[in-house]
Amino acid sequence: MYIHVVTTVTSLLLLMAASIATAHTPPEEARVFFVGLADGAVVTSPVKVKFGIDGFGITPAGTKGKRRHTAGHHHLLIDLNRVPDLDEPIPSDAQHIHFDQGETETRLELPPGQHTLQLLLGDETHEPHDPPLISERITVTVQ
């Protein structure tokens, strides 16, 4: 009886650890992308930028409960040479714009010239998921 209880408890602990380890893990098919804005586009400011997501959900920052494990919120990376540290919360500044309410589009004021844009999904505490849901980096030219 004692061995059966220990085995059951051990099995439950392993199952809980596995579910916690994958709690913020998006499915393989999940992706984020720009809607109607392609690499190389020539645009005028303000630029309407729409965010797309497939295979995962959108929820505001700070969401509690189980929903936080199956969703995140967008962060727009502007003119970055490299992505932020994916093991840390995403910075919040003019190059890392947070969409904390679960917004899926914005109007972006950009000066004339070339600019890079990239989307990175963050969890309830602004940390990237594992693996990260990050779009291709696109370049747009503002006239």
C-alpha positions in Angstrom: 0.0 0.0 0.0 2.8 2.4 0.9 4.6 1.9 -2.4 1.3 2.4 -4.3 0.7 5.8 -2.5 4.3 6.9 -3.1 4.0 5.9 -6.8 0.7 7.8 -7.1 2.0 10.9 -5.4 5.2 10.8 -7.5 3.1 10.4 -10.7 0.9 13.4 -9.7 3.9 15.6 -9.0 5.5 14.7 -12.3 2.2 15.4 -14.2 1.9 18.8 -12.4 5.5 19.7 -13.2 5.0 18.9 -16.8 1.8 20.9 -17.1 3.5 23.9 -15.4 6.5 23.6 -17.7 4.3 23.8 -20.7 1.7 26.2 -19.3 2.9 29.1 -21.4 4.1 27.0 -24.4 2.2 27.9 -27.6 1.3 25.1 -30.0 3.8 24.5 -32.8 1.4 25.9 -35.4 0.9 29.2 -33.5 2.2 32.3 -35.2 2.0 36.1 -35.1 2.2 38.3 -38.3 1.3 41.6 -39.8 -2.0 41.8 -41.6 -2.0 43.8 -44.9 1.5 45.1 -44.4 4.3 43.3 -46.3 8.1 43.5 -46.2 9.2 46.3 -48.6 5.9 48.2 -48.4 5.9 52.0 -49.1 3.6 53.8 -46.7 2.6 57.2 -45.4 2.5 58.2 -41.8 0.6 57.5 -39.7 0.9 53.9 -40.7 -2.0 51.6 -39.9 -0.5 48.4 -38.4 -2.7 45.4 -37.9 -1.5 42.4 -35.8 -2.5 38.9 -36.7 -2.3 35.7 -34.6 -3.2 32.1 -35.4 -3.3 29.1 -33.1 -3.1 31.1 -29.8 -5.2 33.7 -28.1 -5.1 37.4 -27.2 -5.7 38.6 -23.6 -4.8 41.7 -21.7 -1.6 42.0 -19.7 -2.1 40.9 -16.1 -4.8 38.3 -17.0 -5.3 35.7 -14.2 -6.5 32.2 -14.3 -6.2 29.5 -16.9 -6.8 31.8 -19.8 -3.3 33.3 -19.3 -1.8 30.0 -20.3 -3.3 30.0 -23.7 -3.0 33.6 -24.8 -0.8 36.7 -24.6 -0.7 40.3 -25.8 1.2 42.0 -28.7 4.4 44.0 -28.4 5.6 46.0 -31.5 9.4 46.2 -31.9 10.5 49.2 -34.0 13.9 49.7 -35.6 15.7 47.2 -33.4 19.0 45.7 -34.5 18.2 42.6 -32.4 15.3 41.2 -30.4 15.2 41.8 -26.7 16.4 39.2 -24.2 13.7 36.4 -24.5 14.3 35.3 -20.9 13.4 38.7 -19.5 10.2 40.9 -19.6 10.0 42.9 -22.8 11.2 46.5 -22.2 8.7 49.3 -22.5 10.0 52.3 -24.5 9.7 54.0 -27.9 11.1 50.9 -29.6 9.2 48.3 -27.6 5.5 49.3 -27.7 3.2 47.3 -25.4 -0.5 46.7 -26.3 -1.6 45.8 -22.7 -5.3 45.8 -23.4 -5.1 43.1 -26.1 -5.2 45.6 -29.0 -4.8 44.1 -32.4 -4.0 47.3 -34.4 -2.5 50.8 -34.1 -1.7 53.9 -36.0 2.0 54.5 -35.9 3.7 57.9 -36.4 7.0 57.3 -38.1 9.3 59.8 -39.7 10.2 59.5 -43.5 12.7 56.8 -44.3 13.1 53.0 -43.7 11.9 51.4 -40.6 11.8 47.8 -39.3 8.8 46.3 -37.6 8.4 43.0 -35.7 5.8 41.5 -33.4 6.6 39.7 -30.2 3.8 38.2 -28.1 4.2 38.5 -24.3 2.5 36.7 -21.4 0.6 38.3 -18.5 3.9 39.7 -17.1 5.3 40.8 -20.5 7.7 37.9 -20.8 8.0 36.1 -24.2 6.4 32.6 -24.4 8.6 29.5 -24.7 9.1 29.1 -27.6 8.6 32.8 -28.4 5.8 33.8 -30.8 7.7 36.4 -32.9 6.9 37.5 -36.4 9.3 38.0 -39.3 11.0 41.4 -39.2 9.7 43.5 -42.0 11.1 46.8 -43.5 8.7 49.6 -44.6 9.6 52.9 -46.2 7.7 55.9 -45.0 7.3 58.6 -47.7 
